[in-house]
């Protein structure tokens, strides 16, 4: 597929429309730019803030959606997390619509058709698809990976972790506590763990296994994390 340099997405200032600044010079995209006028809010956003900025924004929104899904999957009291997933998914959708404007209607539609045909083939042949994935892994390829599980800063909480996972450590990631565990890639069952977060000098009133100590707020906060596995009623 041929490429060309994107200088600007057509814009006008009629009827109060916003004429945005050009994307970064020399930025290349696949041929074809949508001819929809600037009343389209997605096109106006790309014109106003530029291609590179909106692609960066897309990665931010995708990460926020991943975080929302992680919290929902691994928190047992997750009734309030559905709305968070919906909100972040809509943000991602808005960014994808802007990507559609960047690449153009024709090329975007072609890629969508290609992916949908592939998806439909997988749905019509699920066993064949799973067998091909297993074959690609190879006999000597490790079937384990490392997942992270977000924690709330509370004395006690319950999370779900894939069955037979190996709990590794807890880290402070940008002001958020995250448990890391080695898990089977294709596991479909989960264990429940009670996580205890204890501050230095506080009484330990529970029976659990020590996991890790984490510093936050430049060392002003010190948390000691314990865990115990249990079978839910």
Secondary structure, DSSP 8 states (H G I E B T S, - for coil): --EEE--------GGG--------TT-EEES------TTSHHHHHHHHH-HHHHHHHHHHHHHHHHHHHHHHHHBSS-TTHHHHHHHHHHHHHHHHHHHHHHH-HHHHHHHHHHHHHHHHHHHH-HHHHHHHHHHHH-TTS--EEEEEEE--SSSEEEEEEETT-EEEEEEEETTEEEEEEEEETT---EEEEEEEEEETT----S--EEEEEEEEGGGTEEEEEEEEEE---
